[in-house]
Amino acid sequence: MNALQDVIVLGGGPAGAATAARLAITGIRVALVERPGPASVRIGESLPPAAWARVVALGAAARFLSDRHLETPGTVACWETETPAAHDYLYTPPGRGWHLDRRRFDRMLRKTAVAAGARVIRARPLDIESRSNGFWTLRVRGRDGAMERVSGRLVVDATGRSSWFARRQGMRRSRLDRLVALAGLVPTPATADPRLLVEAAPWGWSYCVPQPSGGLAAVCLMDADDPWRGSTLASTWRSRIGSTPHVAARAGELAPTCVRLLSAATERLMQFAGHGWLAVGDAAFSRDPLSSGGIAGALEMASLAAESIGSWFQGSCRAAAEYASALEDQWSRYLAEQRVQYGAVDRWPTELFWLRRRGAMTSRSPAPASDRR
Ligand SMILES: Cc1cc2nc3c(=O)[nH]c(=O)nc-3n(C[C@H](O)[C@H](O)[C@H](O)COP(=O)(O)OP(=O)(O)OC[C@H]3O[C@@H](n4cnc5c(N)ncnc54)[C@H](O)[C@@H]3O)c2cc1C
């Protein structure tokens, strides 16, 4: 069977689901292709108040609130100095943020897309079979192993850091740093303080947030070539979390149920759009978690992408270029904010992690991601 669509969106995370919802609302026929199987576990992700307007704009506010993510009144940071500085959300509408259950959040966005008229296809893309008469045809394999063809005039790559489709168009991802995250879940933390806590250290930084399903996510961020390599993930996590006293105090006994290693590097595609395709969310560029801005950024890109695709269907030949230029602006804003955030720490002027951030913040020549160790 060949499902003929106007747009194929690959990837059902926040970027893909929100793009599909926005397109479907305007009457565009859209298929959202999401890999079958359980979603990968994601812990320690928060939505700051500034992102609320994006959820409202999607018409997803009621669904979001009924999912009972954990509310938080603000953040605490031991950043410029070791003394904790509190930041209250009270004066930032809507006056609160949320620690997310990512599985529920992503599922809620996909339901929003379906309610708007998108078709969700639970399948793994196998390859791009052809592009003819202005239509892409992709072969996908469903959860029962059956193969299906999906055709559409445009493809939106929302496959996260893998940039599955863009890479097959010859696009490379370039990397500005080698940041990795070691994330652990502590089942019985020592405190119930709901606020995100961030703490800088000579080797990088760590943070912790309570989880809606219980427990506390404690995460350390460091460079991939830090001399910690060689010891086990759990022992590295324990020693790093243990060396940030405020995060360690919240975690209590450092006995995590699991520890996972994730890429947290700042990376981007060399080009955000091409003939008949564009990338949204982490597939376009991925941010340092320090920004807490990945999801809000993905939702903003979804809105820009839907606008641009709408203009393209109305015959604008500048739509893709305008989209790419809006993303270049978003990327520049992100880099400027990142420079300010890391530039505020001058407690360890000779430590490699901080030297790199301060040096890299001024030179910024992207290295191809294929150089990754
Ligand atoms: C340690 C860490 C902490 C973070 N904390 C925060 C935070 O507090 N706040 C915040 O806003 N952001 C945070 N982020 C960033 C955030 O996770 C991402 O920016 C966000 O998930 C991007 O959404 P996305 O939809 O672009 O990509 P993803 O969420 O990665 O979604 C991609 C989707 O595509 C699917 N997929 C992948 N490949 C294929 C394929 N070949 N075919 C079909 N489907 C495919 C996946 O199953 C997935 O559903 C954090 C990131 C890290 C690493």
The ligand as a Gaussian input file, in Angstrom:
#p B3LYP/6-31G(d) Opt

LIG

0 1
 C       20.975000      15.446000      29.323000
 C       19.971000      16.278000      28.566000
 C       19.099000      17.093000      29.270000
 C       18.171000      17.881000      28.586000
 N       17.337000      18.689000      29.314000
 C       16.443000      19.460000      28.682000
 C       15.569000      20.301000      29.422000
 O       15.594000      20.334000      30.655000
 N       14.689000      21.082000      28.734000
 C       14.649000      21.074000      27.368000
 O       13.832000      21.804000      26.781000
 N       15.462000      20.280000      26.631000
 C       16.355000      19.481000      27.266000
 N       17.181000      18.670000      26.527000
 C       17.078000      18.711000      25.050000
 C       15.846000      17.948000      24.542000
 O       15.878000      16.595000      24.949000
 C       15.796000      18.000000      23.005000
 O       16.134000      19.276000      22.552000
 C       14.418000      17.631000      22.470000
 O       14.077000      16.320000      22.827000
 C       14.389000      17.785000      20.935000
 O       13.185000      17.269000      20.419000
 P       13.160000      16.616000      18.947000
 O       11.751000      16.250000      18.683000
 O       13.872000      17.494000      18.008000
 O       14.061000      15.316000      19.072000
 P       13.835000      13.991000      19.924000
 O       13.156000      14.303000      21.203000
 O       15.161000      13.319000      19.971000
 O       12.826000      13.139000      19.053000
 C       13.245000      12.473000      17.901000
 C       12.173000      11.440000      17.570000
 O       12.511000      10.833000      16.335000
 C       12.377000       9.423000      16.454000
 N       13.326000       8.873000      15.491000
 C       14.680000       8.889000      15.538000
 N       15.179000       8.322000      14.433000
 C       14.118000       7.958000      13.676000
 C       13.985000       7.340000      12.426000
 N       15.059000       6.947000      11.715000
 N       12.730000       7.153000      11.949000
 C       11.619000       7.519000      12.636000
 N       11.700000       8.108000      13.845000
 C       12.924000       8.320000      14.337000
 C       12.709000       9.106000      17.912000
 O       12.092000       7.881000      18.288000
 C       12.080000      10.316000      18.605000
 O       10.724000      10.109000      18.912000
 C       18.117000      17.862000      27.173000
 C       18.991000      17.041000      26.454000
 C       19.915000      16.258000      27.143000
 C       20.876000      15.387000      26.367000

